[in-house]
């Protein structure tokens, strides 16, 4: 049982590159707003993705998949995340790079089967004891990781929860504290914690909560402040994946000494998967659960070989299959494992099953807004001259390069005793960290000295 002990400034984890995305940012007519739900620009791609979401909801995507095609750094992964968010907060979203399919321990078909089952959810209804309220304060106690001295991880946390009628201070262990960091739980958030499992759910931002920071552009859902006691019985719905159930059932039949090797290296017996499928079918028939098709996103799809593509083609034909989204930045290239050239390195029979959505490079105004959103997400202040310079670097080099300079520049600013980044800080770190164009120039200049 998770440890939650009652007693009488959160440090932020490095935000995920797509943690600010909450949807596609479309209006009621399906038209893309310039800035909405954490996305900027890519109007055509977002509107096309909105139509795909409607097709999924209407059950008309059977046998089809999606392919995002565009240059690097044009938001392909962001759009995949946004589609999953539009389908629901509990929609399973699995993302892998195509190169992860090739392992010395597992067969390609086993790895693909596992990620497919990770992308199929089971929504289960239960009555649980939870701690629910709006966060009045949260403090993390962190320490250097036991495994990586350059990384800090939380050891415990203290959180103050309140409702309109109650207030409590809780001490929680590392498992829950890690979730606070991952979910970026902060003052004004409405959350609940499962008293038995310790699972943390972030519901949204409390409306009108005193002390909660507000923004002119808000991408987080606004919810009412809870009422009643902090600790309560609650009818909740949890979503687990078929792969979670596979592992749970498999763990019951293996020894403790085999646990670690099993989860990382061993294949899951097909008999176990059949047992799980029967269990889920029984729960669905009783009305205790429902299946939730999720999203399987495979980046750099051109890295898949002909056998993997064949397996995915068969998967699309299955009645119980997740939404398959592929992404690539390649044009005409060889299908891996063959001498056959094909658009995007994908066999034509699979390409015919995919709805292809194109992404385009961002323009200057879009890069400017993305830089501002990214700085806000990682809680860094940028002076106007710094925004101008980062935008220029994004146009001349790449958006990724401009965004990557923000945190190094913040360290330089702090060394100078400032909390806001100026253009001089950007200039300093841009000299220290080269972009791809300067790297190519360097290679040509010292070609004779570099090893071949």
C-alpha positions, 0 to 999 in steps of 0.5 A, a space after each residue: 500500500 502506498 504510504 500517505 501519512 497525515 501531519 498537523 515550493 515545488 522544484 520543477 522537473 525538466 518539462 517534457 518537450 510536448 507537456 504543454 499540448 492539450 489538444 488540436 486548438 480547433 474552434 467549433 467549426 473545426 478551424 484551427 486557431 493561430 495559438 491554442 491548446 499549446 500549438 502554434 501555426 500548422 493550420 492545415 495539418 491541425 484541421 486535417 487532424 481534427 477531421 481524423 479525430 471525428 472519423 475515429 469517434 464515429 468509428 470510421 477509421 477501421 483499416 486506416 492509419 495516419 502518416 505525418 510527413 514533413 521536415 524535421 522540427 515541424 511538429 509531427 510528434 506534437 500533432 500525434 500527442 494532440 490527437 491523443 489528447 483530443 480523444 480523451 485524457 485517459 486515451 493510451 498514447 504509446 510513442 516509439 522510434 522505429 529503431 527501437 523495434 530492433 533488439 537482440 533480446 526480443 523478436 520484432 513481432 514481440 516488440 510490436 505486439 507489446 506496443 500495440 497492447 500498450 496502446 489498447 486501454 481498458 476503462 474499469 469502474 471502481 469505488 476507491 478511497 482517495 484524497 481529493 482537493 486543491 493544492 495550497 502548497 507542495 514541497 519536494 525533498 530531492 536528492 541525487 539519483 542513486 544511479 545517475 549522480 547528474 540527475 536529482 529525483 524526489 525522495 518525499 513530498 509534503 502537500 497541503 490539500 483543501 476543499 471548500 470544507 476541509 484542509 489537510 497536510 500530507 507527507 508522501 513517499 518517493 513514488 507519489 513525489 515522482 508523480 508530482 514532478 512528472 505531472 508538474 503539480 503546483 499551487 492551484 491544481 485540483 488533484 486526487 491521490 488513490 489511498 491504496 495505490 498512490 496513483 496521482 490524477 491531475 484534474 485541472 486548475 481551480 477556478 478563482 483559487 486565491 494564489 493560483 497563477 493565471 495567464 492570458 492564454 491558458 491551456 489547462 482545463 478550469 474546474 470547480 474547487 471540490 467540496 466535502 472532506 479531503 479523504 472520501 469514497 469516490 466512484 472512479 474510473 481507471 484506465 489500464 492497458 492490455 499490456 499492463 494486464 499481461 504483465 500483471 498476470 505474468 508476474 503472478 506465475 514467475 519467481 521474484 528472482 526472475 522479475 527484472 529479467 522478465 520485464 526487460 528481456 523476456 517475451 510474454 507467453 501467448 497463453 497469458 495474452 489469451 487469458 487476459 483477453 478472456 478476462 477483459 471480454 468478461 468484464 466488458 460483457 458484465 458492464 464493468 469495463 469498456 475497451 479504449 482504443 489508443 494511439 500508437 505513434 511510430 516516429 522515423 517510420 522509414 527505419 522499419 523494414 519490410 517484415 515490420 510493415 507487413 505486421 503493421 498492415 495486418 494489425 490495421 485489419 484487426 477489429 481491436 487495433 489502436 490508431 496507428 500514426 507514423 511520421 517520417 521526414 524522408 522523401 523517396 528512399 529505399 524500404 529497409 531490407 530491400 532494394 525497392 525505392 518507395 515514397 517515404 520508405 514505406 511499401 505502397 500497399 501500406 501507404 494506400 491505407 494511410 491518410 497522409 498529412 503534410 507539415 511545413 516549416 514554421 514562419 517567423 511569427 510562429 517561431 516567436 510564439 513557440 519560443 514564448 510558450 516554451 519559455 513559459 512551460 519551463 518557467 524561464 523569463 525572456 526579455 524582449 531582445 532575447 525573444 527577438 534573437 531566438 526568433 532570428 536563430 530559429 529562422 536562420 538555423 532551426 526551431 529546435 536549435 533556438 529552443 535548446 538555447 533557452 536553458 543554457 542561457 538561463 544558467 548564464 543569466 543566473 551566473 550574472 545574478 539575473 532571473 531573466 534572459 537577455 540577448 547577450 546571454 543568448 549570444 554567449 551560449 550560441 557561440 558555445 553551442 554550434 548549430 548544424 550549419 556551423 558544424 558542417 563548416 567546421 567539418 569541412 575546415 578540419 576535414 584533413 584532421 578528422 578521422 574517417 
